[in-house]
Amino acid sequence: MSDSTRKNTKISGLRYREHATRKHGLQKDKYFIIRYMVDGKRKEEGLGWLSEGWTEKKAAARLFELKENNRTGQGPKTLAEKREQSKKAQEQEEEKQKEDSVKLITFSEVFEKYIAQARQDKNEKSCDNEVSIFKNWIASSVENKTMNEITLDLLEQIKKAMSDAGKATKTIRHMLALVRQVFNYAINRDLYSGNNPVNKIKKPSSDNRRIRFLTKKEASTLLEHLSKSSEQVHDMALLSLHCGLRAGEIFSLTWNDVDFEHGILSIKDTKSGRNRSAIMTRDIKKILEENKENSETSGLVFISTTGAKITEISNSFARAVNTLGFNNGVDDDRQKVVFHTLRHTYASWLVMSGVDLYTVQRLMGHSTISMTERYSHLAPDHLKKAVGMFEAHYT
């Protein structure tokens, strides 16, 4: 656009051009332009339209400001510099407001955001358990405390309160795990910029050496009872008892994982993250062959009545345990009979039969031998035999 289309104002260095068609009120819309000297060179920059809020008076004030800055050597010398300065100031203000809001956000508010996301990523039962732990043991202690106010001492107080109330070590560890996850959620979403206090707290240790396992008579009685109440739960229980499978591994077992020819089950996506093989006993092979004949699908071995994947063991198992009185008078949760007891029983029976711990580790799918060593006390005769062999060799 040539200078002939630009019109001068009464103010030196301030000009404007008119829009060909657009009007602002009764006048044609105007675009204001300023011209001034910067370091001995003429500088020309556009300010903006009248319809955008620029008036002749406002434009003149901006021109005077830049001229004065160039004269004194202080402040932005050009409109571009001023805009950049304003942009940085706005960004700093926004950052400050963000930091202030982060400092003020409470643990309870972050928990609400965390649990909403968790319900999209976890199963409903896990989320309900976390809500229960929060309401029963955390909420009253954190009250309106901000994330920065959740200290090591506060967490120790919650730990002690749970311990004094007789809560199991496992439950206390779940509480700490929940707090850790809430902090990690806040850190990953820039809601908190400090360290995760749970990383510095001492986790309570549990004694895993006391393991409840079934006797042969108890197992036989339980299986007989289940065969009358729920054939499917009976078959699942037998699979755990004879092959050491976890409930989740049973739920995920497909017919493609069953090798009848070689008598092997392929266990995938395990808790340890490593695939393993389980050896079928004659009873397991027979039951699976019968189920295969009656199965209308080539997918999962066990499915719910609606045809969907099973996500938890039926209440039939708990009712059978209660009816048989296996948990009567047992207060320690670690000693109560639950479905997972069948897997412990499998390992215990292996060790008591003289199977070495390394082999038990492989069959159980334990990631470390230390997890298997909890069963070592069940093989005193086996250990005595090993020492006897050592003694015979060197005496």
Secondary structure, DSSP 8 states (H G I E B T S, - for coil): --GGG-EE-SSTTEEEEEEEEEEETTEEEEEEEEEEEETTEEEEEEEEEGGGT--HHHHHHHHHHHHHHHHHT-S-SSHHHHHHHHHHHHHHHHHHHHHHHHHH-BHHHHHHHHHHHHHHHS-HHHHHHHHHHIIIIIHHHHTT-BGGG--HHHHHHHHHHHHHTT--HHHHHHHHHHHHHHHHHHHHTTS--S--GGGGS------TT------HHHHHHHHHHHHHH-HHHHHHHHHHHHH---HHHHHH-BGGGEETTTTEEEE-S-TTS--EEEE--HHHHHHHHHHHHH-S-SSBSSB-TTSSB--S--HHHHHHHHHHTTTTT---GGGS--TTHHHHHHHHHHHHTT--HHHHHHHHT-SSHHHHGGGGGG-HHHHHHHHHHHHHHH-
